[in-house]
Amino acid sequence: MRRSFSDRIFGGVCGGLASALRVSPWLVRALFAILSVLSLGTFALLYIGLWWLAPLESPLIDRRGLPTLIALALIVVTAAAWYARDNGLLITSDGTPIFWQAAAVVLALLFFIRQIR
């Protein structure tokens, strides 16, 4: 996935994701907005993470593949972490929540994967 250069409102993340998935960018934007509200900002942080990780598209090159899979994996991992947080699965034995630590580890791993490709 690449951030869209031509179809963007903020950073081009939703436009690029919509292009990779071949759906309407407004559908992706609406889903991100709704999920950001429902997840109390988790999907907004996901948007910022994708903005940071995904390169800006070049009008001359059309690439798909691994970056799209990384973006989709990030979305799935964020949804799973949101589910785990809401169901008390990301809590240590003494009751301390570790959601943000787990999110930082996932972002660090994705950044590392981005660097080795």
N, CA, C and O atoms as a printed pandas DataFrame, in Angstrom:
     atom_number atom_name residue_name chain_id  residue_number  x_coord  y_coord  z_coord
0              1         N          MET        A               1    0.836   -1.178    0.000
1              2        CA          MET        A               1    0.000    0.000    0.000
2              3         C          MET        A               1    0.878    1.236    0.000
3              4         O          MET        A               1    1.906    1.289    0.675
4              5         N          ARG        A               2    0.464    2.209   -0.752
5              6        CA          ARG        A               2    1.124    3.509   -0.771
6              7         C          ARG        A               2    0.068    4.574   -0.481
7              8         O          ARG        A               2   -1.087    4.442   -0.885
8              9         N          ARG        A               3    0.474    5.618    0.216
9             10        CA          ARG        A               3   -0.450    6.722    0.455
10            11         C          ARG        A               3   -0.748    7.404   -0.874
11            12         O          ARG        A               3    0.143    7.597   -1.701
12            13         N          SER        A               4   -1.990    7.759   -1.064
13            14        CA          SER        A               4   -2.401    8.364   -2.320
14            15         C          SER        A               4   -1.882    9.793   -2.427
15            16         O          SER        A               4   -1.974   10.575   -1.481
16            17         N          PHE        A               5   -1.341   10.114   -3.584
17            18        CA          PHE        A               5   -0.872   11.472   -3.846
18            19         C          PHE        A               5   -2.014   12.357   -4.313
19            20         O          PHE        A               5   -2.058   13.546   -4.000
20            21         N          SER        A               6   -2.949   11.763   -5.073
21            22        CA          SER        A               6   -4.007   12.559   -5.686
22            23         C          SER        A               6   -5.341   12.489   -4.947
23            24         O          SER        A               6   -6.129   13.432   -5.023
24            25         N          ASP        A               7   -5.613   11.400   -4.239
25            26        CA          ASP        A               7   -6.903   11.222   -3.572
26            27         C          ASP        A               7   -6.682   11.197   -2.066
27            28         O          ASP        A               7   -6.679   10.137   -1.440
28            29         N          ARG        A               8   -6.496   12.389   -1.494
29            30        CA          ARG        A               8   -6.241   12.447   -0.062
30            31         C          ARG        A               8   -6.938   13.645    0.562
31            32         O          ARG        A               8   -7.180   14.668   -0.078
32            33         N          ILE        A               9   -7.250   13.472    1.839
33            34        CA          ILE        A               9   -7.799   14.554    2.638
34            35         C          ILE        A               9   -6.717   15.041    3.609
35            36         O          ILE        A               9   -6.417   16.234    3.660
36            37         N          PHE        A              10   -6.134   14.119    4.375
37            38        CA          PHE        A              10   -5.043   14.473    5.286
38            39         C          PHE        A              10   -3.720   13.932    4.746
39            40         O          PHE        A              10   -2.928   14.673    4.164
40            41         N          GLY        A              11   -3.491   12.641    4.944
41            42        CA          GLY        A              11   -2.203   12.075    4.566
42            43         C          GLY        A              11   -2.253   11.121    3.399
43            44         O          GLY        A              11   -1.208   10.642    2.960
44            45         N          GLY        A              12   -3.424   10.830    2.884
45            46        CA          GLY        A              12   -3.548    9.915    1.761
46            47         C          GLY        A              12   -3.645    8.455    2.151
47            48         O          GLY        A              12   -3.624    7.584    1.281
48            49         N          VAL        A              13   -3.750    8.165    3.448
49            50        CA          VAL        A              13   -3.804    6.777    3.909
50            51         C          VAL        A              13   -5.076    6.094    3.421
51            52         O          VAL        A              13   -5.006    5.009    2.843
52            53         N          CYS        A              14   -6.223    6.700    3.641
53            54        CA          CYS        A              14   -7.489    6.085    3.227
54            55         C          CYS        A              14   -7.585    5.976    1.709
55            56         O          CYS        A              14   -8.094    4.981    1.193
56            57         N          GLY        A              15   -7.104    6.982    0.991
57            58        CA          GLY        A              15   -7.101    6.926   -0.470
58            59         C          GLY        A              15   -6.210    5.818   -0.992
59            60         O          GLY        A              15   -6.576    5.115   -1.933
60            61         N          GLY        A              16   -5.038    5.656   -0.384
61            62        CA          GLY        A              16   -4.130    4.595   -0.790
62            63         C          GLY        A              16   -4.649    3.220   -0.445
63            64         O          GLY        A              16   -4.518    2.286   -1.235
64            65         N          LEU        A              17   -5.246    3.086    0.745
65            66        CA          LEU        A              17   -5.821    1.802    1.149
66            67         C          LEU        A              17   -7.006    1.441    0.258
67            68         O          LEU        A              17   -7.170    0.280   -0.118
68            69         N          ALA        A              18   -7.827    2.428   -0.078
69            70        CA          ALA        A              18   -8.962    2.186   -0.966
70            71         C          ALA        A              18   -8.494    1.782   -2.360
71            72         O          ALA        A              18   -9.099    0.917   -2.994
72            73         N          SER        A              19   -7.434    2.397   -2.831
73            74        CA          SER        A              19   -6.886    2.032   -4.141
74            75         C          SER        A              19   -6.362    0.601   -4.128
75            76         O          SER        A              19   -6.572   -0.145   -5.085
76            77         N          ALA        A              20   -5.683    0.216   -3.055
77            78        CA          ALA        A              20   -5.143   -1.137   -2.955
78            79         C          ALA        A              20   -6.247   -2.180   -2.847
79            80         O          ALA        A              20   -6.121   -3.283   -3.378
80            81         N          LEU        A              21   -7.339   -1.824   -2.151
81            82        CA          LEU        A              21   -8.448   -2.754   -1.976
82            83         C          LEU        A              21   -9.495   -2.648   -3.079
83            84         O          LEU        A              21  -10.413   -3.464   -3.152
84            85         N          ARG        A              22   -9.351   -1.636   -3.937
85            86        CA          ARG        A              22  -10.277   -1.365   -5.043
86            87         C          ARG        A              22  -11.707   -1.129   -4.540
87            88         O          ARG        A              22  -12.666   -1.727   -5.027
88            89         N          VAL        A              23  -11.815   -0.236   -3.547
89            90        CA          VAL        A              23  -13.111    0.208   -3.028
90            91         C          VAL        A              23  -13.120    1.734   -3.025
91            92         O          VAL        A              23  -12.108    2.372   -3.318
92            93         N          SER        A              24  -14.256    2.302   -2.694
93            94        CA          SER        A              24  -14.388    3.756   -2.653
94            95         C          SER        A              24  -13.578    4.339   -1.494
95            96         O          SER        A              24  -13.641    3.832   -0.374
96            97         N          PRO        A              25  -12.817    5.404   -1.763
97            98        CA          PRO        A              25  -12.069    6.032   -0.672
98            99         C          PRO        A              25  -12.979    6.576    0.421
99           100         O          PRO        A              25  -12.593    6.602    1.590
100          101         N          TRP        A              26  -14.166    7.006    0.059
101          102        CA          TRP        A              26  -15.088    7.533    1.062
102          103         C          TRP        A              26  -15.602    6.443    1.981
103          104         O          TRP        A              26  -15.916    6.719    3.139
104          105         N          LEU        A              27  -15.697    5.219    1.502
105          106        CA          LEU        A              27  -16.082    4.091    2.354
106          107         C          LEU        A              27  -14.988    3.835    3.388
107          108         O          LEU        A              27  -15.277    3.629    4.566
108          109         N          VAL        A              28  -13.743    3.850    2.948
109          110        CA          VAL        A              28  -12.620    3.632    3.869
110          111         C          VAL        A              28  -12.542    4.772    4.878
111          112         O          VAL        A              28  -12.313    4.537    6.064
112          113         N          ARG        A              29  -12.730    6.002    4.415
113          114        CA          ARG        A              29  -12.703    7.157    5.327
114          115         C          ARG        A              29  -13.818    7.056    6.370
115          116         O          ARG        A              29  -13.595    7.324    7.551
116          117         N          ALA        A              30  -15.012    6.670    5.930
117          118        CA          ALA        A              30  -16.137    6.531    6.861
118          119         C          ALA        A              30  -15.862    5.433    7.879
119          120         O          ALA        A              30  -16.145    5.599    9.066
120          121         N          LEU        A              31  -15.308    4.308    7.420
121          122        CA          LEU        A              31  -14.979    3.223    8.351
122          123         C          LEU        A              31  -13.926    3.654    9.365
123          124         O          LEU        A              31  -14.045    3.349   10.552
124          125         N          PHE        A              32  -12.896    4.360    8.905
125          126        CA          PHE        A              32  -11.868    4.837    9.836
126          127         C          PHE        A              32  -12.474    5.814   10.840
127          128         O          PHE        A              32  -12.143    5.757   12.025
128          129         N          ALA        A              33  -13.350    6.705   10.392
129          130        CA          ALA        A              33  -13.963    7.671   11.312
130          131         C          ALA        A              33  -14.833    6.976   12.349
131          132         O          ALA        A              33  -14.749    7.275   13.540
132          133         N          ILE        A              34  -15.662    6.052   11.897
133          134        CA          ILE        A              34  -16.559    5.330   12.815
134          135         C          ILE        A              34  -15.747    4.487   13.792
135          136         O          ILE        A              34  -16.007    4.504   14.995
136          137         N          LEU        A              35  -14.757    3.746   13.275
137          138        CA          LEU        A              35  -13.948    2.896   14.147
138          139         C          LEU        A              35  -13.073    3.709   15.085
139          140         O          LEU        A              35  -12.761    3.245   16.181
140          141         N          SER        A              36  -12.671    4.905   14.687
141          142        CA          SER        A              36  -11.902    5.763   15.588
142          143         C          SER        A              36  -12.740    6.202   16.774
143          144         O          SER        A              36  -12.250    6.259   17.902
144          145         N          VAL        A              37  -13.996    6.510   16.521
145          146        CA          VAL        A              37  -14.882    6.908   17.619
146          147         C          VAL        A              37  -15.190    5.708   18.518
147          148         O          VAL        A              37  -15.131    5.806   19.744
148          149         N          LEU        A              38  -15.518    4.575   17.892
149          150        CA          LEU        A              38  -15.880    3.392   18.677
150          151         C          LEU        A              38  -14.711    2.825   19.473
151          152         O          LEU        A              38  -14.908    2.271   20.555
152          153         N          SER        A              39  -13.505    2.958   18.952
153          154        CA          SER        A              39  -12.331    2.399   19.633
154          155         C          SER        A              39  -11.636    3.418   20.537
155          156         O          SER        A              39  -10.542    3.162   21.040
156          157         N          LEU        A              40  -12.269    4.560   20.738
157          158        CA          LEU        A              40  -11.730    5.616   21.596
158          159         C          LEU        A              40  -10.350    6.085   21.133
159          160         O          LEU        A              40   -9.467    6.343   21.951
160          161         N          GLY        A              41  -10.173    6.192   19.821
161          162        CA          GLY        A              41   -8.958    6.753   19.268
162          163         C          GLY        A              41   -7.927    5.755   18.786
163          164         O          GLY        A              41   -6.909    6.155   18.220
164          165         N          THR        A              42   -8.158    4.471   18.992
165          166        CA          THR        A              42   -7.176    3.474   18.571
166          167         C          THR        A              42   -6.987    3.489   17.061
167          168         O          THR        A              42   -5.858    3.401   16.579
168          169         N          PHE        A              43   -8.076    3.598   16.311
169          170        CA          PHE        A              43   -7.958    3.620   14.858
170          171         C          PHE        A              43   -7.402    4.952   14.355
171          172         O          PHE        A              43   -6.840    5.009   13.262
172          173         N          ALA        A              44   -7.550    6.009   15.126
173          174        CA          ALA        A              44   -6.892    7.270   14.763
174          175         C          ALA        A              44   -5.378    7.108   14.894
175          176         O          ALA        A              44   -4.623    7.620   14.068
176          177         N          LEU        A              45   -4.938    6.398   15.931
177          178        CA          LEU        A              45   -3.513    6.110   16.076
178          179         C          LEU        A              45   -3.036    5.181   14.958
179          180         O          LEU        A              45   -1.908    5.305   14.482
180          181         N          LEU        A              46   -3.888    4.264   14.549
181          182        CA          LEU        A              46   -3.558    3.388   13.423
182          183         C          LEU        A              46   -3.358    4.227   12.161
183          184         O          LEU        A              46   -2.414    3.992   11.406
184          185         N          TYR        A              47   -4.234    5.198   11.930
185          186        CA          TYR        A              47   -4.106    6.084   10.772
186          187         C          TYR        A              47   -2.767    6.816   10.811
187          188         O          TYR        A              47   -2.071    6.906    9.799
188          189         N          ILE        A              48   -2.414    7.336   11.975
189          190        CA          ILE        A              48   -1.145    8.050   12.120
190          191         C          ILE        A              48    0.024    7.099   11.877
191          192         O          ILE        A              48    1.012    7.471   11.244
192          193         N          GLY        A              49   -0.092    5.869   12.381
193          194        CA          GLY        A              49    0.959    4.878   12.145
194          195         C          GLY        A              49    1.112    4.534   10.677
195          196         O          GLY        A              49    2.231    4.417   10.178
196          197         N          LEU        A              50   -0.006    4.371    9.980
197          198        CA          LEU        A              50    0.060    4.092    8.550
198          199         C          LEU        A              50    0.590    5.296    7.783
199          200         O          LEU        A              50    1.308    5.131    6.797
200          201         N          TRP        A              51    0.252    6.489    8.218
201          202        CA          TRP        A              51    0.764    7.711    7.603
202          203         C          TRP        A              51    2.291    7.742    7.722
203          204         O          TRP        A              51    2.993    8.160    6.801
204          205         N          TRP        A              52    2.777    7.296    8.858
205          206        CA          TRP        A              52    4.203    7.292    9.125
206          207         C          TRP        A              52    4.910    6.165    8.371
207          208         O          TRP        A              52    6.021    6.355    7.877
208          209         N          LEU        A              53    4.270    4.986    8.279
209          210        CA          LEU        A              53    4.912    3.816    7.684
210          211         C          LEU        A              53    4.788    3.741    6.162
211          212         O          LEU        A              53    5.735    3.343    5.484
212          213         N          ALA        A              54    3.644    4.115    5.631
213          214        CA          ALA        A              54    3.395    3.925    4.194
214          215         C          ALA        A              54    4.054    5.040    3.380
215          216         O          ALA        A              54    3.901    6.219    3.699
216          217         N          PRO        A              55    4.775    4.671    2.347
217          218        CA          PRO        A              55    5.386    5.701    1.500
218          219         C          PRO        A              55    4.345    6.378    0.609
219          220         O          PRO        A              55    3.306    5.794    0.300
220          221         N          LEU        A              56    4.630    7.593    0.206
221          222        CA          LEU        A              56    3.752    8.332   -0.697
222          223         C          LEU        A              56    3.904    7.761   -2.104
223          224         O          LEU        A              56    5.017    7.503   -2.560
224          225         N          GLU        A              57    2.782    7.567   -2.784
225          226        CA          GLU        A              57    2.837    6.977   -4.117
226          227         C          GLU        A              57    3.490    7.930   -5.108
227          228         O          GLU        A              57    3.426    9.152   -4.970
228          229         N          SER        A              58    4.106    7.340   -6.089
229          230        CA          SER        A              58    4.658    8.099   -7.199
230          231         C          SER        A              58    3.697    7.951   -8.369
231          232         O          SER        A              58    3.256    6.834   -8.638
232          233         N          PRO        A              59    3.355    9.009   -9.070
233          234        CA          PRO        A              59    2.439    8.889  -10.203
234          235         C          PRO        A              59    2.991    8.006  -11.322
235          236         O          PRO        A              59    2.239    7.582  -12.199
236          237         N          LEU        A              60    4.298    7.725  -11.303
237          238        CA          LEU        A              60    4.919    6.958  -12.375
238          239         C          LEU        A              60    4.985    5.462  -12.089
239          240         O          LEU        A              60    5.156    4.671  -13.017
240          241         N          ILE        A              61    4.852    5.051  -10.822
241          242        CA          ILE        A              61    5.036    3.647  -10.458
242          243         C          ILE        A              61    3.765    3.127   -9.798
243          244         O          ILE        A              61    3.193    3.790   -8.933
244          245         N          ASP        A              62    3.322    1.927  -10.211
245          246        CA          ASP        A              62    2.166    1.276   -9.584
246          247         C          ASP        A              62    2.637   -0.041   -8.982
247          248         O          ASP        A              62    2.884   -1.011   -9.699
248          249         N          ARG        A              63    2.759   -0.064   -7.654
249          250        CA          ARG        A              63    3.205   -1.273   -6.963
250          251         C          ARG        A              63    2.145   -1.703   -5.974
251          252         O          ARG        A              63    1.528   -0.882   -5.295
252          253         N          ARG        A              64    1.945   -3.011   -5.907
253          254        CA          ARG        A              64    1.056   -3.593   -4.906
254          255         C          ARG        A              64    1.772   -4.805   -4.341
255          256         O          ARG        A              64    2.786   -5.233   -4.893
256          257         N          GLY        A              65    1.280   -5.347   -3.286
257          258        CA          GLY        A              65    1.886   -6.558   -2.744
258          259         C          GLY        A              65    2.194   -6.418   -1.280
259          260         O          GLY        A              65    1.287   -6.204   -0.475
260          261         N          LEU        A              66    3.478   -6.536   -0.905
261          262        CA          LEU        A              66    3.889   -6.568    0.492
262          263         C          LEU        A              66    3.436   -5.347    1.295
263          264         O          LEU        A              66    2.931   -5.535    2.402
264          265         N          PRO        A              67    3.583   -4.104    0.811
265          266        CA          PRO        A              67    3.101   -2.974    1.616
266          267         C          PRO        A              67    1.597   -3.047    1.900
267          268         O          PRO        A              67    1.153   -2.650    2.977
268          269         N          THR        A              68    0.817   -3.547    0.947
269          270        CA          THR        A              68   -0.618   -3.696    1.181
270          271         C          THR        A              68   -0.876   -4.744    2.250
271          272         O          THR        A              68   -1.737   -4.559    3.110
272          273         N          LEU        A              69   -0.140   -5.835    2.199
273          274        CA          LEU        A              69   -0.300   -6.879    3.217
274          275         C          LEU        A              69    0.102   -6.375    4.592
275          276         O          LEU        A              69   -0.530   -6.726    5.589
276          277         N          ILE        A              70    1.150   -5.554    4.661
277          278        CA          ILE        A              70    1.564   -4.989    5.945
278          279         C          ILE        A              70    0.479   -4.070    6.493
279          280         O          ILE        A              70    0.181   -4.111    7.687
280          281         N          ALA        A              71   -0.115   -3.244    5.638
281          282        CA          ALA        A              71   -1.187   -2.341    6.078
282          283         C          ALA        A              71   -2.395   -3.132    6.560
283          284         O          ALA        A              71   -2.974   -2.806    7.597
284          285         N          LEU        A              72   -2.781   -4.165    5.822
285          286        CA          LEU        A              72   -3.918   -4.983    6.244
286          287         C          LEU        A              72   -3.611   -5.734    7.537
287          288         O          LEU        A              72   -4.483   -5.879    8.394
288          289         N          ALA        A              73   -2.370   -6.212    7.679
289          290        CA          ALA        A              73   -1.981   -6.889    8.921
290          291         C          ALA        A              73   -2.039   -5.923   10.096
291          292         O          ALA        A              73   -2.455   -6.300   11.192
292          293         N          LEU        A              74   -1.625   -4.686    9.876
293          294        CA          LEU        A              74   -1.684   -3.676   10.935
294          295         C          LEU        A              74   -3.120   -3.403   11.354
295          296         O          LEU        A              74   -3.397   -3.234   12.542
296          297         N          ILE        A              75   -4.035   -3.357   10.394
297          298        CA          ILE        A              75   -5.442   -3.147   10.712
298          299         C          ILE        A              75   -5.996   -4.323   11.511
299          300         O          ILE        A              75   -6.712   -4.125   12.493
300          301         N          VAL        A              76   -5.670   -5.541   11.096
301          302        CA          VAL        A              76   -6.156   -6.731   11.806
302          303         C          VAL        A              76   -5.576   -6.794   13.213
303          304         O          VAL        A              76   -6.297   -7.102   14.163
304          305         N          VAL        A              77   -4.286   -6.507   13.362
305          306        CA          VAL        A              77   -3.657   -6.537   14.680
306          307         C          VAL        A              77   -4.258   -5.463   15.585
307          308         O          VAL        A              77   -4.460   -5.701   16.776
308          309         N          THR        A              78   -4.544   -4.287   15.032
309          310        CA          THR        A              78   -5.165   -3.227   15.826
310          311         C          THR        A              78   -6.561   -3.634   16.288
311          312         O          THR        A              78   -6.924   -3.410   17.443
312          313         N          ALA        A              79   -7.342   -4.230   15.392
313          314        CA          ALA        A              79   -8.676   -4.696   15.776
314          315         C          ALA        A              79   -8.590   -5.788   16.838
315          316         O          ALA        A              79   -9.386   -5.804   17.777
316          317         N          ALA        A              80   -7.624   -6.703   16.695
317          318        CA          ALA        A              80   -7.460   -7.762   17.694
318          319         C          ALA        A              80   -7.025   -7.186   19.041
319          320         O          ALA        A              80   -7.494   -7.632   20.089
320          321         N          ALA        A              81   -6.134   -6.201   19.015
321          322        CA          ALA        A              81   -5.692   -5.573   20.263
322          323         C          ALA        A              81   -6.832   -4.811   20.922
323          324         O          ALA        A              81   -6.958   -4.809   22.146
324          325         N          TRP        A              82   -7.659   -4.166   20.113
325          326        CA          TRP        A              82   -8.821   -3.455   20.642
326          327         C          TRP        A              82   -9.767   -4.446   21.315
327          328         O          TRP        A              82  -10.271   -4.185   22.407
328          329         N          TYR        A              83  -10.008   -5.584   20.661
329          330        CA          TYR        A              83  -10.857   -6.630   21.236
330          331         C          TYR        A              83  -10.244   -7.163   22.530
331          332         O          TYR        A              83  -10.948   -7.337   23.525
332          333         N          ALA        A              84   -8.931   -7.424   22.518
333          334        CA          ALA        A              84   -8.262   -7.953   23.702
334          335         C          ALA        A              84   -8.304   -6.951   24.851
335          336         O          ALA        A              84   -8.471   -7.333   26.009
336          337         N          ARG        A              85   -8.152   -5.668   24.527
337          338        CA          ARG        A              85   -8.207   -4.642   25.575
338          339         C          ARG        A              85   -9.594   -4.581   26.209
339          340         O          ARG        A              85   -9.724   -4.497   27.430
340          341         N          ASP        A              86  -10.624   -4.622   25.373
341          342        CA          ASP        A              86  -11.985   -4.518   25.887
342          343         C          ASP        A              86  -12.415   -5.756   26.672
343          344         O          ASP        A              86  -13.309   -5.673   27.513
344          345         N          ASN        A              87  -11.794   -6.890   26.408
345          346        CA          ASN        A              87  -12.155   -8.120   27.108
346          347         C          ASN        A              87  -11.161   -8.496   28.200
347          348         O          ASN        A              87  -11.210   -9.609   28.723
348          349         N          GLY        A              88  -10.272   -7.593   28.543
349          350        CA          GLY        A              88   -9.359   -7.807   29.657
350          351         C          GLY        A              88   -8.244   -8.797   29.379
351          352         O          GLY        A              88   -7.709   -9.386   30.318
352          353         N          LEU        A              89   -7.875   -8.999   28.130
353          354        CA          LEU        A              89   -6.835   -9.966   27.808
354          355         C          LEU        A              89   -5.434   -9.357   27.861
355          356         O          LEU        A              89   -4.450  -10.089   27.967
356          357         N          LEU        A              90   -5.331   -8.041   27.789
357          358        CA          LEU        A              90   -4.025   -7.376   27.842
358          359         C          LEU        A              90   -3.803   -6.766   29.227
359          360         O          LEU        A              90   -3.564   -5.566   29.362
360          361         N          ILE        A              91   -3.888   -7.616   30.247
361          362        CA          ILE        A              91   -3.713   -7.184   31.636
362          363         C          ILE        A              91   -2.742   -8.149   32.305
363          364         O          ILE        A              91   -2.859   -9.364   32.145
364          365         N          THR        A              92   -1.789   -7.611   33.052
365          366        CA          THR        A              92   -0.840   -8.468   33.760
366          367         C          THR        A              92   -1.519   -9.123   34.953
367          368         O          THR        A              92   -2.676   -8.830   35.251
368          369         N          SER        A              93   -0.803  -10.007   35.633
369          370        CA          SER        A              93   -1.384  -10.740   36.764
370          371         C          SER        A              93   -1.752   -9.826   37.927
371          372         O          SER        A              93   -2.623  -10.167   38.728
372          373         N          ASP        A              94   -1.101   -8.670   38.030
373          374        CA          ASP        A              94   -1.452   -7.754   39.119
374          375         C          ASP        A              94   -2.490   -6.711   38.708
375          376         O          ASP        A              94   -2.804   -5.816   39.492
376          377         N          GLY        A              95   -3.031   -6.815   37.479
377          378        CA          GLY        A              95   -4.099   -5.939   37.040
378          379         C          GLY        A              95   -3.660   -4.716   36.253
379          380         O          GLY        A              95   -4.487   -3.863   35.933
380          381         N          THR        A              96   -2.382   -4.613   35.937
381          382        CA          THR        A              96   -1.876   -3.466   35.190
382          383         C          THR        A              96   -2.161   -3.659   33.699
383          384         O          THR        A              96   -1.785   -4.685   33.131
384          385         N          PRO        A              97   -2.820   -2.689   33.055
385          386        CA          PRO        A              97   -3.067   -2.827   31.613
386          387         C          PRO        A              97   -1.779   -2.633   30.811
387          388         O          PRO        A              97   -0.958   -1.776   31.138
388          389         N          ILE        A              98   -1.612   -3.437   29.759
389          390        CA          ILE        A              98   -0.402   -3.348   28.930
390          391         C          ILE        A              98   -0.757   -3.092   27.468
391          392         O          ILE        A              98   -0.001   -3.469   26.573
392          393         N          PHE        A              99   -1.901   -2.453   27.219
393          394        CA          PHE        A              99   -2.330   -2.204   25.846
394          395         C          PHE        A              99   -1.328   -1.343   25.096
395          396         O          PHE        A              99   -0.948   -1.681   23.975
396          397         N          TRP        A             100   -0.893   -0.238   25.690
397          398        CA          TRP        A             100   -0.007    0.679   24.983
398          399         C          TRP        A             100    1.380    0.089   24.786
399          400         O          TRP        A             100    2.037    0.370   23.784
400          401         N          GLN        A             101    1.829   -0.723   25.727
401          402        CA          GLN        A             101    3.116   -1.390   25.544
402          403         C          GLN        A             101    3.037   -2.385   24.388
403          404         O          GLN        A             101    3.961   -2.479   23.580
404          405         N          ALA        A             102    1.937   -3.124   24.312
405          406        CA          ALA        A             102    1.751   -4.073   23.205
406          407         C          ALA        A             102    1.654   -3.334   21.877
407          408         O          ALA        A             102    2.204   -3.791   20.875
408          409         N          ALA        A             103    0.961   -2.195   21.856
409          410        CA          ALA        A             103    0.848   -1.406   20.625
410          411         C          ALA        A             103    2.218   -0.886   20.191
411          412         O          ALA        A             103    2.516   -0.865   18.997
412          413         N          ALA        A             104    3.052   -0.469   21.140
413          414        CA          ALA        A             104    4.395    0.016   20.810
414          415         C          ALA        A             104    5.256   -1.109   20.236
415          416         O          ALA        A             104    6.029   -0.882   19.305
416          417         N          VAL        A             105    5.131   -2.304   20.777
417          418        CA          VAL        A             105    5.896   -3.444   20.260
418          419         C          VAL        A             105    5.469   -3.768   18.834
419          420         O          VAL        A             105    6.317   -4.025   17.980
420          421         N          VAL        A             106    4.158   -3.759   18.563
421          422        CA          VAL        A             106    3.662   -4.044   17.213
422          423         C          VAL        A             106    4.159   -2.989   16.230
423          424         O          VAL        A             106    4.610   -3.330   15.137
424          425         N          LEU        A             107    4.084   -1.716   16.602
425          426        CA          LEU        A             107    4.585   -0.654   15.723
426          427         C          LEU        A             107    6.085   -0.780   15.477
427          428         O          LEU        A             107    6.555   -0.552   14.362
428          429         N          ALA        A             108    6.831   -1.141   16.512
429          430        CA          ALA        A             108    8.277   -1.324   16.343
430          431         C          ALA        A             108    8.569   -2.481   15.389
431          432         O          ALA        A             108    9.466   -2.381   14.553
432          433         N          LEU        A             109    7.819   -3.578   15.508
433          434        CA          LEU        A             109    8.013   -4.710   14.599
434          435         C          LEU        A             109    7.679   -4.333   13.161
435          436         O          LEU        A             109    8.403   -4.704   12.236
436          437         N          LEU        A             110    6.590   -3.600   12.970
437          438        CA          LEU        A             110    6.244   -3.179   11.623
438          439         C          LEU        A             110    7.280   -2.227   11.042
439          440         O          LEU        A             110    7.600   -2.307    9.856
440          441         N          PHE        A             111    7.799   -1.340   11.856
441          442        CA          PHE        A             111    8.853   -0.440   11.384
442          443         C          PHE        A             111   10.098   -1.238   10.998
443          444         O          PHE        A             111   10.745   -0.942    9.994
444          445         N          PHE        A             112   10.433   -2.261   11.809
445          446        CA          PHE        A             112   11.568   -3.110   11.494
446          447         C          PHE        A             112   11.358   -3.849   10.173
447          448         O          PHE        A             112   12.271   -3.923    9.350
448          449         N          ILE        A             113   10.166   -4.391    9.970
449          450        CA          ILE        A             113    9.862   -5.095    8.713
450          451         C          ILE        A             113    9.989   -4.136    7.541
451          452         O          ILE        A             113   10.491   -4.513    6.481
452          453         N          ARG        A             114    9.545   -2.917    7.718
453          454        CA          ARG        A             114    9.645   -1.924    6.648
454          455         C          ARG        A             114   11.104   -1.635    6.292
455          456         O          ARG        A             114   11.430   -1.397    5.128
456          457         N          GLN        A             115   11.974   -1.656    7.293
457          458        CA          GLN        A             115   13.377   -1.348    7.064
458          459         C          GLN        A             115   14.122   -2.466    6.333
459          460         O          GLN        A             115   15.062   -2.182    5.592
460          461         N          ILE        A             116   13.730   -3.720    6.521
461          462        CA          ILE        A             116   14.479   -4.821    5.911
462          463         C          ILE        A             116   14.032   -5.154    4.499
463          464         O          ILE        A             116   14.704   -5.933    3.822
464          465         N          ARG        A             117   12.936   -4.602    4.033
465          466        CA          ARG        A             117   12.504   -4.942    2.669
466          467         C          ARG        A             117   13.170   -4.119    1.648
467          468         O          ARG        A             117   12.912   -4.286    0.456
